[in-house]
Amino acid sequence: MSTWGRNIVIAVLGLVVALAVVPAGVAKRGDVRVAGICTKASTSKLKLSEEDGRIEVEFEVDQNRDGVRWTIALNQNGRQRARMTRVTKAPSGSFEARILAPNTSRADTFRARATSPSGEVCTARGSF
């Protein structure tokens, strides 16, 4: 094998090892990721993670359509923590709602709910 061929093999192997060690989109250790449920064709997911002693709550809905206004409610242990609106944006036609919530001494259960003007509802629930 020529030097040039050997260099290509080494470069490709290095890339494969790098991708195996640090894949894109991998959650930090201890993160909780939950797939949500939507009443129509959209998809949703909830991610919970520790951030400086608090809990970062990220709720994402992907509708594949830009410019749709959704109303979101984020609850912790049955108590509403946030109510907001978000608009789906290009290129994916999705939005993300994010809050920081207190980390109580017990397990914290989060429920996220988003409603579109057409009446579609997306929900997700997870505990941290």
C-alpha positions in Angstrom: 0.0 0.0 0.0 1.3 3.4 -0.9 1.9 6.1 1.7 -1.0 8.1 0.3 -3.3 5.1 0.7 -2.1 4.4 4.3 -2.7 8.1 5.2 -6.3 7.8 3.9 -6.9 4.6 5.9 -5.5 6.2 9.1 -7.6 9.3 8.6 -10.8 7.3 8.0 -10.1 5.2 11.1 -9.4 8.3 13.2 -12.8 9.7 12.0 -14.6 6.5 12.9 -13.0 6.5 16.4 -13.9 10.1 17.0 -17.5 9.6 16.0 -17.8 6.5 18.2 -16.4 8.4 21.2 -18.4 11.6 20.8 -21.6 11.0 18.8 -23.7 14.1 18.0 -26.8 14.7 20.1 -25.8 12.3 22.9 -27.3 13.2 26.3 -25.1 13.9 29.3 -24.9 11.2 31.9 -28.0 11.5 34.0 -30.2 13.3 31.4 -33.7 12.0 30.9 -35.1 11.9 27.4 -38.7 11.0 26.8 -40.6 10.7 23.5 -44.0 12.5 23.6 -47.3 11.8 22.0 -49.2 14.0 19.5 -52.8 13.7 18.4 -51.9 14.3 14.7 -48.7 14.0 12.6 -46.3 16.1 14.8 -43.7 14.6 17.1 -42.6 15.8 20.5 -39.9 15.1 23.1 -39.0 16.1 26.6 -35.4 16.4 27.9 -34.6 16.9 31.6 -31.1 17.6 32.8 -29.2 19.0 35.8 -28.0 22.6 35.5 -26.3 24.3 38.4 -28.5 22.6 41.0 -31.7 23.2 39.1 -33.5 21.1 36.4 -33.4 22.2 32.8 -36.6 21.3 31.1 -36.6 21.3 27.3 -39.8 20.4 25.3 -39.6 20.3 21.6 -42.4 19.8 19.0 -41.7 19.2 15.4 -44.6 19.8 13.1 -42.7 20.1 9.8 -44.6 23.4 9.1 -43.2 26.9 9.6 -45.2 29.8 11.2 -47.6 27.9 13.4 -48.2 29.4 16.9 -48.4 26.8 19.7 -49.5 27.4 23.4 -47.3 25.5 25.9 -47.8 24.6 29.5 -44.9 23.1 31.6 -45.8 21.6 34.9 -43.7 20.3 37.8 -45.2 17.9 40.4 -48.7 19.0 39.3 -47.9 22.8 39.6 -47.7 25.0 36.5 -44.2 26.4 36.2 -44.6 28.2 32.8 -47.1 29.1 30.2 -45.8 30.4 26.9 -46.3 30.6 23.2 -43.8 29.5 20.5 -43.9 29.6 16.7 -42.5 26.8 14.6 -39.5 28.0 12.6 -37.5 26.9 9.5 -35.8 24.8 8.5 -37.5 22.0 10.4 -40.9 23.5 11.3 -40.3 23.0 15.0 -40.0 24.9 18.3 -38.4 24.4 21.7 -39.7 25.6 25.1 -37.1 25.8 27.8 -37.2 26.6 31.5 -35.1 26.1 34.6 -37.0 24.6 37.5 -36.1 24.0 41.1 -34.7 20.6 42.0 -36.8 19.5 45.0 -35.7 16.9 47.6 -37.9 14.2 46.0 -38.3 12.9 42.4 -39.7 15.7 40.2 -42.3 14.8 37.6 -42.7 17.1 34.6 -45.5 17.3 32.2 -45.4 19.3 29.0 -48.4 20.1 26.9 -48.6 22.1 23.6 -51.7 23.0 21.7 -51.8 24.3 18.1 -54.6 26.5 16.6 -55.9 23.4 14.7 -56.5 21.6 18.0 -53.5 19.2 17.8 -52.1 18.4 21.2 -48.6 17.2 22.0 -47.7 15.9 25.5 -44.7 14.4 27.2 -44.1 13.4 30.8 -40.8 12.5 32.6 -39.3 12.3 36.0 -35.9 13.5 37.2 
